[in-house]
C-alpha cells in the first residue's frame, strides 16, 4: 500500500489540494516529510488560501534545507515566503525573509537561479516608484538568469514584469507582446501552481488597465478553466470571479456579472482582502446602476467607499440619473482634478462628457472629449478609440454639427460591434438616430432606435429603454425647421427680446454656448440678424 506521503505526492500531481494537505499533514505528524515534501505542503496550503500555514511550511522547509547544507534551496524557500508576505502587505517580515535569502545566496561561490528570484521584490519596488525603464532592465537580467538555469517560473515572472513595465511606459505593442509570450508558458502548464496563478491575474489586470478588452476576455476564460480544473482551489478564485464579472458586464450578461461580483466580494471578505472586496462592491454598484436599481447601487457605492475604494465615476453618473446635476458636476470636477493616472482617467473623461452634455455645457464636454481623443491616440486601444469617437460624436451632435457627429458615431459603432459590447453599441445607436433625424433621414433613425430598444430590453437597462421609447414615441415635429429643442428655447427667448447673457442666465449655460446656438439658428433659418430670426419665428409659429 502507498504511504501517506506517496498518496499526497500523487494528489499534488492531480491538483487535489485538500487531499494533498490532509495526507501530507498526517505524514508530517508522523515525522515522515522531508524538505521537498514540506514545500509541497506549503503549496497546498497556499492554494487553499491558508497563507499562514503556507509561510510556516516554507519556514520549516527552509530550516530542513539548511540542516542538509542545501543553501540555495533554503534561499528559494525564503524568497517565496517573502513574496507571499509582500503580496499580503506585510513588508517588514517580507524584508526579513528576503534579507536571509540574500545572505545565503551571497555565501555561495557559484551562480544560481535564486539570484534572479531576489530581483523580484526589487522589480515591485521599482514599479511602485514609477521607474519603469529600470524595472525593465532588472527583469531582463532576472529572465536571463532563469533561462541559464532552466527555471521556467523565474523566466515567466521576469518576462511578465518586462511586459508590465513596457505597458506602464505606454509602449503597448511591445508590452502586450511580452505578456502574450508569458501566457504561452502559463497555458501550456509549464509553471508551478503559484507562479501560474500570479501571472494569470497580473496579466489580466495589465490588459484591463490599458482597455485591452479582447485580451482580458481571452485570458479570463483561460483562468476560469484553470480554476475549474481544481475544485478545491481558494487562492486566485476571488480575482478570477472579479475578472469574470468585468468581462460579463462588458458583454451584456449583467445578472451573471452581478452574481460573480457578489461571490468575489464574499471570497475577498473571507480572505480579509479589503481593497479587493471594495473593488467588487463598486462593480456591483455599476451593474445595479445600469439596471436602474438606483437605491441598491448607491448602497453598493457607499459600502465600497467605506472600505477604501473611490466610487467614481459611478456615483456621479448615479446622481445624474437621479436628476441631481449639481452633485454630479461637483463630483466629476473633483475626481478629474485629483486623478492623473492613465488607467482611471479615460473613464472619468467619458463620464464627464455625458454629465456636461446633460446640463448643456457643450464647451466643458468638448474639453473632456479632446483630452479623451488624445489619450486614445497615444494608447492605440480599440476600446479607447470607440469611447473617444462616441464622445466626439455626442459633442458634435450637441453643437449642431450633425455630419461630424455621424462620421464619429459610425466609427464607434464599428468598434463596439467588433468588440461585442452591446450596451455601448446601443447608446451609440441612440445618438446616431438623433443625428439621422436631424438631417431628415427618418427611416434610418427609426431603425437605429428599434435596434437600441431591443438591446436595452435584452440587457435590462430600464432607464435607457425609457429614454429610447420617449424618442420613438415623440419624434421632433417636422415644423421646427431643423432646430433642436434647445435651439427652439434659445430662439423663443431671443424673440422675447432677451440678450445672450440673459438667455445664458435663464438656461443656466455659458454665454459662449448661447452664442453658438444663436449662430446655428441663423444658419438653419438662413437669416442674418436677431430681428430677422424673430420675424421668422413668428411667421412660422415657432414661438
N, C-alpha and C positions, 0 to 999 in steps of 0.2 A: 504494500500500500504506500502511495506517495505521502511524504511528510507534510506538515502544515506549511513549511517553508516552500516546498516544491509546488504545493497547490496554490499558495499565494503568488509565486512567480508566474504560474500558468494563468491565473486570474489577471495578473498585470498585463499579460500579452493580449487578453480579451478586453481590457479596459473595464473590467468589472470591479469598480473601485471599492464598493462596500465589502465584497469578498476579499479583496486584497488587504484591506485594512483589518478586517476581522481575523483572517488567517495569520497574517504576519504579526499582529498584536498578540495572538495566542502563542505563536512561536517565540515572540520576544519575551513573554512572561516565563517561558521555559528556558530562556537564555540561549536560543538557537540562531539568533540573527548575527550575521557578520556586517561589516560596514556597508557593503554594497546592498544588502537586503534592507538595512536601515534607510538607505536612500530611496528604495522602492516604497517603503512605508511612508517616508516623508512626502513622496509624490502623491500617493493615495490620499493622504491627509489633506494636501493642498487641493486636489481635485474635488474633494468632498467639502471644501470650504472651511476646513479646520486649520486655520492659519497658525495658531499657537502650537498645535500638535506637529505641524509641518516644521516649524523652526526648531522645536525640541528634538525631533528625529534627526534633523540635519546637524544639530549641535552634537548629538551622540555619535553620528557617523563621522563627523569631523574629528572627534577625540579618538575614535577607533582607528582612523587612518593615521593619526599621529602616533598612536601606540605601535602601528605596523611600519612606522617610518616612511609613510607614503605622503610626503608633504604636499605634492601638487594636488592629489585627490582631496586632502584635507582643506586646501585652499579653495578648491572648487565648491565644496560644501559651504564654506564661509561666504563665498561670493553669492551663492543662491540664497543663503539666509539673509544677507544684506539686501539683495534685490527685493525679496519678499517684504522685508521691513520697510524699505524705502517706498515701495508701492503703497504700503499702508500708511505712509506719512510718519513713521517712527524713525526719523532721520538720525537721531543720536545713536540708537542701537545699531542702525544700519552702518553708520560710520565706523563703529567699533568692529563690526564683522569685516568690513572692507579693509580696515587697518590691519587686522590679524591676517587676512589673506595676502595683503601686500607684503607683510613681513616674511611670510612663508615663501612667497614666490621669489623675493629678493635673496633669500637664503639658498636658492637652487642655483647650481653652477650652469645648468643648461637652460635653453629657452623652453617655453611651454605654452599651451593654449590658454592657461589661466591668466597669463599676462593680458590677453585680449579681453577676458571677462572683466578684469579690473578696469578696463576702459569704459565699460557700460555706465557705471554711475557718473563718470566724467562727462559722457555724452549727455546724460539727463541734465546735469548742471549747466552745460554749455547751451543746451536748447532753452532752458529756463532763463538764461541770461541774454538770449537773442543772438548768440554768437554762432550763427548757422554755418558759416564757412569753416570756422574752427571745428565745429561738431562734425562736419562732413569729413574733414581730414582725419580726425580721431577715429571715426567709424571706418574709414578706408583702411587705416592701419590695423584696426581690430579684425576687419574682414580678411586682410592678407594673412594675419596670424591664424585665423580659423581655417583658411584654405591650406596653409602649410601643414597644419596638424590634422586635417581632415575632420574638423569639428563642425558638423552641419548646423547645430544650434547657434554657435557663435557667428558663423557666416551669415545666417538668416537675420539674427538680431542686429548685426552691424550693417548689413546692406539695407535693411528696412530703415535703420536710423539715417543712413545716407539719403534715402528717398524722402523721408520726412524733412530733412534739412533742406533739400532742394525745393520741396513744396513750399516750405516756410519762406524761402527766398523768392518765391514767385516763378521759379523755373519749373513749371508744371510738367512739361513734356518729359524732361529728364527725371524729375522726381517720381512721376507716376510709372515710368518705365522701370525704375529700380524697385518700386513697391510691387509691380506685377511680377518682376523676376523673383522676388522673395516669396510671393504667393505660390509660385510653381513648386518650390520645395515644400511649402506647407500642405498644399492639396495632394501632393504625391506621398505624403506620410513619412517624409524624411526626417522630421524633427521629433524631439521628445514632447510628451503631452503638455508640459507647462510652457515651453517655448512656442508650441503651436498656438495655444490659446492667447498668449501675449501678442504674438504677431498678428493673428486674425483681428483682434479687437483694435489694435493700434492702426493697422492699415485701413480698416473700415472708417475709423474716426478721422484719419487723414483725408480720405475720399470725401467724407461729408463736409469737412472744413472748407474744401475747395469746390463744393457743389457738384461733385462727380457722381451724379445720381445713378448712372448705369453701372459704374464700377461698384459703388456701395451696394446696389441691389445684388449684383453677381456674387460678391464676396460674402454678403449677409446670408445668401442662400447656401453657400458652401459652409459657413459657420454653423448654420442651423442643422445641416446634415451631419456635421461633425458632432455637435452636441447630442443629436438624437441617437447617434450610434453608441452613446454612453449614458444609459438611463439613470445611472447613479450620480451623474455629474452635477455639481453645485457651482463651483467656480466657473466664471465666464458666462454662465447661463443668464445672469441678470443683464449683462451687456448685450448678449445675443437677443434677448427679448426686447430690449430698448431699441436696438438697431432694426429688428423686425417691425416694431411699431412705427418707426420713422419711415421705413420703406412702404409698409402697408398704407400709411396715411397718404404718401405721395401718389400711390397708385389707386387711391379711391376706396379702399376697403376699410372704412372708418370704424365700424363696430369691432372688427377683428383687431385693428390697431389699438383701439381703446382697451380691449381686453389684454393685449400683450403689454401695454404700458402699465396697467394695473398689476399684472403679475410681476413685471420687472420691479415696480415700486415695492411690492411685498418682499421680493428676494433681497433687494438692496437694504431694506429696513432691517431684515434679519441679520444681514452682514454688518450692520451699523455703518453703512456707507452713505452718510447723509447727503453728500454732494450729488451722487448719482441718483439717490432717491428723489431729491428735489428736482432734478432734471426730468425724471419720469413724470412727476406731478405737473410740471409745466407742459409736457407733451399731452397729458390728459386734458389740461385746460385748453390747449389749442384745438384738439379734436372736438371737445364739447362746445367750444365757441362756434366752430364751423357747423355743427349740428343744430345750432340755435338754442342750446341749453345754457343760457347766459348765466343764471344763478349758480349752476354747478361749475361752470367754467371759472367764475370769479372765486369760488371756494378753492378750486384747484390752484389757481394763480396765487392766492393768499397763502396756501399751505407751502407752495414752492418758495415763496418769498421768506416765510418764517424759517425755512430750512437753509436759506442762504443763496437761493437762485434768483437772478434778476428776471422778473416776469414780463419782460418787454421783448418784442413789440406787442405781444399778445394782449396784455392788459389795455394798452392804448387802443387797439382795434376793438376790444370789448366795449370800452367807453364810447367809441364811435357808434357801435351797434346799438348801444343804449340811448343814443342821442345826446350824450354829454360831450359835445365837441370841444368845449373849453378844456376839460380834463384830458381828452385825447391829445390835443395840441400841446399842452404843457408837458405831458409825459414823453411824447416823441421828441420834443425840443430838448428836454433834459437828457434823455438817454443818448441822442445823437451827439450832444455836446461833450459827453464824457467817454464815448466809445470810439476808438480809432482802429482797433484790430480788424483785419480783413475778414475772418470768418463771420463775425456778427454784423458788420456794418451794412452789407448789401440788403439783408432782410429788414433792417431798420429803415434804410432809404426807401425800399419798396413800400413799407407801411406809411412812411412819411408822405409819399406821393398820393396814396389813397386818402389819407386824412386831410392833406392840404386841399385836394380837389373837392372833397366833401364840403369844405367851407368856402369854396370858390377862390382859394388863394392859388391862382394859376402860377404866379411868379415863384412862390415858395415851392410849389410842386416841380416846376421846371428846374430849379436849382438842384433839388434832390435827384431828379431824373438824369441830369447831365453828369452828376458825380457817379451815379449808378452805371451809366454807359461807359464812363472812363474805367471803372473797376472791371466791367465785363470785358473790355478790350484787352486790359492787362492780363486778366486771368485766363482767357481763351477757354471759357467754360460755356457749354451749351445752355445750362440752366441759367447762368447769369446773363447770357445773351438774350434769352427769352424774357427774363424779368425786365431787362433794360428796354427791350423793344416794346413790351407791353406798357411799361411806364411812359415811354416816349409817345406811344400811340394815344394813351389816355390824356396826356397833357396837350397834344396836338388837337385832339377832339374838343377838349375844353376851350382851347384857344380859337376854335372855329376853322382850323386848317384840316378839313376832312380828308383830303387826298394824302397828306403826310401821315395822318392817323392810319388810314387804310394800309398804306405801304408798311408801316412799322408793325401793325397788328397782324398782317399776313405772315411776316417773318416769325412772330411769336407763335402763331397758330401752327406753323410747320414744325417748330421745335417741340412744342408741348405735345403735339400728336406723336412725334417720333419717340419722345420720352415716356409716352403713356401716362400723362399727368392729367386726368380728366377734370379735376376741379379748376386748375389754372386754364385749361383749354376752354372750359365753359365760360369762364369770366371774360376771356378774350373774345369769345363769340358774342357776348352781350355788347361789348364795346364796338365790335365790328358791325353789329346790327344797327347801332345808333348812327355810326358813320354812314352806312349804306342808306339809311333812311334820310339822312341829312342831304345826301347828294341825289335823292329821288329814286333810288333802287329799292323799292318796297318789297319785291319778290325775294331778293337775297336777304334783306333784313328779316323777313318773316322766317326764312329757312334757318338762319343763324339763331334766332330766338327760339325756334322749335327745338333745335339741337341742344341749346343751352338748357332749356326747360327739362328736356328728357334727362340730361346728365345730372342736373341738380336734384331731380326726383330720385334717380338711382342712388346718388350719394347720400341723400337725406339732408341736403343743405336747405333747410326750411326758409331761412331769411333770404337767401339768394333767389330761391324759387319764387317767393312772394314778389320780389322786385322785378323778376322777369315777367311774371304774369301781369304786373302793372303796365309794363311796356307793351306787352302783347295785346292787352285789352283796351289800352288807352293810347293809341298812337297819336303823335302830334298832328293836329289838323293841317290840312293842305294849305289853308289860307293864311298861314303865318309867314308866307313869302320867304321861307328858308331860314327864319330866325329861330334860334334856340330859345327855350323857356327863359333862360337868364337874360338873353338879349332883349326879349319882349319886356321883361321887368325894367331893364335899363331904358328902353325906348319910351315906356309909359311915364317914367319919372322925368325923362328929358322933355317929353311933350307937355308935362305939367309945369315946366319952367325950372326944374332943378339943375344946379350946376353939377359938374363932375364930382366935386368934393362933397356936395350934398347927397348925390347918388351913392358915393362910397360909404358915407356915414349911414345912410338908410339901409344899405345891403350888407354892411359890415365887411367890406372888402377894401383893398388898397385903391387909391386914386389911379394908380397906373393900370390896374385891372379894368377899371371903368373906361379909361382912355382907349384901351384895346377893344373893349366891347363896342364903344361908340364908333371906332374905325371900322369894325366888322359890319355894324349896322349900315353905315354909309355905303360900304362896298356892296352888300347884299341888296339894298334898296336902290342902289345906283343914284344916290343923292350926294350933294356936296356940302350941306350945312345942316345945323340943328333945326333951323326954320323949315327947310325942305323936308327933313325927316319927320318933323311934327305934322306938317301938312299931309305927307304920305300916310302917316299913321291914322289920321282922322278920316282921310279919304277911303282907306281900305279897312276901316273898322278894327284897327289893331289896338285901340285904346278905349 
